[in-house]
Amino acid sequence: MRDWTWSYEGYQPAAERLRESLCTLGNGYFATRGAACETAADEVHYPGTYAAGCYNRKVSVVAGREVENEDLVNLPNWLPLRYRLRPADAPAGPWLTPDGPQLRAHRQELDLRHGTLTRRTRYEDADGRRLHVEQCRLVHMGDPHLAAVRTVFSAENWSGNLDVVSELDGRVTNDGVARYRALDGHHLDRVRTGAAGPGTVWLTSRTTRSDIRVALAARTTESSGAPLSSGAVPEERTAAWHLTVPVGPRAPVTVEKTVALHTSRDAAISDPRWAAVDRVERAPAFAQLLASHRTAWRHLWQRAELDVPGEAGRILRLHLFHVLQTLSPHTAELDVGVPARGLHGEAYRGHVFWDELFVLPFLNLHFPEVSRALLSYRHRRLPQACRAAADGGRAGARYPWQSGSDGREETQTLHLNPRSGRWLPDHSRLQQHVGSAVAYNVWQYCQASGDTDFLHTKGAEMLLQIARFWADSAIWDAARERYRIRGVVGPDEYHEAYPDSEAPGLDDNAYTNVTAAWVLARALGLARELPVPRRRELFERIALEEDELDRWDDVSRRLRVPFHRGVISQFDGYGDLAELDWGAYRDRYGDIRRLDRILEAEGDTANRYQASKQADALMLGYLFSPAELAGLFRRLGYRLDDEVWQATVEYYLRRTSHGSTLSGLVHGWVLARVRRADAWRYCQEALAGDVADVQGGTTAEGIHLGAMAGTLDLVQRGLTGLETRQDALWLDPVPLPELSEYGFSLRYRADWGVGVHMRSGEVGITVPASDPEPIRVVLADRQVTVAPGYSGRLRLPDG
């Protein structure tokens, strides 16, 4: 059972926010952090609730400048359930919380299999009266608008009454990230409350600028059958139901609180308040809700089966749990992207970055309908991306580094270095490679799903417009006889400019240029393969001329990739930067993951050094298999053999601080593919990223969804060499002694529940008898056709 639970024994205020992130419950529509119901937002706790895609924009004054930001809104808090002892022979005691002196024992347990959070707490007052409280919470995976908590109160050695107040709290702000507190976090106004009948209260509010109406309704019931008193309690910006119930040593009392959440973004409703009240009043009791919730989770686990032994498997299961809570089948009905920090907190303001690059490859093989919806989010914002390109004097589409509600660039222009306390210019919007990530995800999704309808319509339009942008961004350098892409920032965010340069941006970032060449080549191939009527229609609609394709072909073959000392240069001039004394900085600071902040606080800059925050050039080995990457370089007119690539890997290993949770993941993946013995060390770092909070406090602000999904994909594709291309499953497993046996299920096109089981020297394949077609499996030395109903093992080639 331990493989399916995540438990915390004892109460540790310093660890509460981390635990609240990791114990978040959600269903793809909304999620609530794992704060105790008795607590309010303070320096210890942060009980946030977030609905996917619910953003609001505010203007703040920072460092004497007006700054506009869009944030994922912290919605009214549905959790509050306060209680206190009212003994028969004494006045009412204080409201009990885990932070008070009455706490005697505390344990919470996250049940991954069933999607519940259970907490057992014991209190004892100054006169020795003991109260045991057991709570079970769920955010319903079957009905995305429902949540519930069941609380059982047991008086162990006294009799009397218990005061209980069940609330909906509209006094919330966005205050969960300390470095954002200079920004205006008041996103909700027009708070209204009321009662809808015995035990049921409601609360409505609106976001201040996006004008999203938010409604919650709560139904509170108790098991005594005859509460001494009950009724709605009017308070400012809260809706509350008060109960006084008898309790004794042999008379435990159960209080059930069921909540419904709706917003005006929902389909098939006329009014959020009416919808919330109606839904909560029709909701069944907690036992029935729990049963249907568990069934929904069982179905999810069947579609994403994962069998990895030991502690690694336990962490991977937690990662999968949080991926499914953020991006569930309910997500397929929404207009949302991949929030980099899940629905688990306010870090990155809930924005959509390139993290889908690490998330969709996993979803493609389990929940392709979710991948399609997430790509449709990008397609709906294609006009905005085209406007951004045009504003910069370019053709095609330039996707923003940070996206939110409508697809405009949401990247801040200033960021705070908490080490120095200074607000600094932020040039990360120059990470134009996000467009290549969108194109890559389109292609990978269509290869895995066989969804030619999407590829020939929305997918083709995005691919061609992104290719168009890259072709127009490439500048011919006659002296080098190469095209160049200048003034950009790569995945390594330490380097935004050349030393002592007043202009931001770098030239010929290898990752940017190679992925741009890949996009151009893929777009050319797709343009030729489109059915003639569709090709004509698309070309006319986006005003694409045939002669543009000739330039695309030329650029795709002649983009410059810089080299120095026999390795790929991260960007032009990287090898000319100063070397950093890594040992001295580690001795002085210990943890130097955020070396950029350390250097800036010293009056220096990472721009001066061969020091990278995370994998940049090595990202190429994450996206492309060794053979495909070598082919890309050949097309560009460069030689990339095993010796050059391994030298490149070794070079950047010594110069990377791993200031991103994605870095260990990518390094583990790349090292496994080049069969390095130290691959597992980086895989372990990726696994520990959030559970051990290796970034030092960042997980408390929200989990790192890309890293979590990436570790799952590391097992699914990285270690197996699994690729979906040319209408086949390709397998080229990597031997990793620390993980010699593991398995998973996947959905390959129309084939549901295909099982893959790896162990030394062989791979097991199982195809359900109900699947419609045989599957072609390609190994390094042969290919086999696996028929429906097949279950067997295939020997792998030696070496």
Disulfide bonds with the S-S distance in Angstrom:
none
